[in-house]
Amino acid sequence: MKWKVSKEWTLFLDRDGVINKRIPDSYVQFPNEFIFIKNVVDTIAKCSGIFGTIVVVTNQQGIGKGLMTERNLEEVHRYMLNKIEDAGGKIAKVYFAPQMVRENSPMRKPNIGMGLQAQKDFPMIDFSKAIMIGDSNSDIEFGKNLGMKTVKVGRGRPDSSNADAFLLTMNGILKLIEV
């Protein structure tokens, strides 16, 4: 299976577990805790030459829990974006949902608020020409709820999610697309 992708397409990326290593039972609160997954910066740079828009959509309830501030998160994202830009990549915008799961916010994945906000900010986004890459079922549900192609990343066998494709890391995305 290969998807024919052009500059009309948008790549949606989850953050933790896709771009950077997760901290088990914790949150990336400071730039020095943000560790990129191997080769992901180069992959994003290559994808920047293929996709018209790349955005990050990330649930960040560490803010809602009071473990970090929005300023902490902005510093982490500035670090991430600078490293990606230094390698020739471009993330158009980072969207985050600081709400707690129990709040059932329309912004928290699997709800579609961050996707709709991205489409409002970038009206050229067509969800039928978009790919969501995530490491959790809520990421895949988010993508499916908006009509995107979905890719689940992570170790082990494919689980019960209904992702369109499964990869060890997002770096394999280049094998799933043709230009």
Secondary structure in CASP SS format (residue, H / E / C, confidence):
PFRMAT SS
TARGET T0000
AUTHOR 0000-0000-0000
METHOD secondary structure of the structure
MODEL  1
M C 1.00
K C 1.00
W E 1.00
K E 1.00
V C 1.00
S C 1.00
K C 1.00
E C 1.00
W C 1.00
T E 1.00
L E 1.00
F E 1.00
L E 1.00
D C 1.00
R C 1.00
D E 1.00
G C 1.00
V C 1.00
I C 1.00
N E 1.00
K C 1.00
R C 1.00
I C 1.00
P C 1.00
D C 1.00
S C 1.00
Y C 1.00
V C 1.00
Q C 1.00
F C 1.00
P H 1.00
N H 1.00
E H 1.00
F C 1.00
I C 1.00
F E 1.00
I C 1.00
K C 1.00
N C 1.00
V H 1.00
V H 1.00
D H 1.00
T H 1.00
I H 1.00
A H 1.00
K H 1.00
C H 1.00
S H 1.00
G C 1.00
I C 1.00
F C 1.00
G C 1.00
T E 1.00
I E 1.00
V E 1.00
V E 1.00
V E 1.00
T E 1.00
N E 1.00
Q C 1.00
Q H 1.00
G H 1.00
I H 1.00
G H 1.00
K C 1.00
G C 1.00
L C 1.00
M C 1.00
T C 1.00
E H 1.00
R H 1.00
N H 1.00
L H 1.00
E H 1.00
E H 1.00
V H 1.00
H H 1.00
R H 1.00
Y H 1.00
M H 1.00
L H 1.00
N H 1.00
K H 1.00
I H 1.00
E H 1.00
D H 1.00
A C 1.00
G C 1.00
G C 1.00
K C 1.00
I C 1.00
A C 1.00
K E 1.00
V E 1.00
Y E 1.00
F E 1.00
A E 1.00
P C 1.00
Q C 1.00
M C 1.00
V H 1.00
R H 1.00
E H 1.00
N C 1.00
S C 1.00
P C 1.00
M C 1.00
R C 1.00
K C 1.00
P C 1.00
N C 1.00
I C 1.00
G H 1.00
M H 1.00
G H 1.00
L H 1.00
Q H 1.00
A H 1.00
Q H 1.00
K H 1.00
D H 1.00
F C 1.00
P C 1.00
M C 1.00
I C 1.00
D C 1.00
F H 1.00
S H 1.00
K H 1.00
A E 1.00
I E 1.00
M E 1.00
I E 1.00
G E 1.00
D C 1.00
S C 1.00
N H 1.00
S H 1.00
D H 1.00
I H 1.00
E H 1.00
F H 1.00
G H 1.00
K H 1.00
N H 1.00
L C 1.00
G C 1.00
M C 1.00
K E 1.00
T E 1.00
V E 1.00
K E 1.00
V E 1.00
G C 1.00
R C 1.00
G C 1.00
R C 1.00
P C 1.00
D C 1.00
S C 1.00
S C 1.00
N C 1.00
A C 1.00
D C 1.00
A E 1.00
F E 1.00
L E 1.00
L C 1.00
T C 1.00
M H 1.00
N H 1.00
G H 1.00
I H 1.00
L H 1.00
K H 1.00
L H 1.00
I E 1.00
E E 1.00
V C 1.00
END
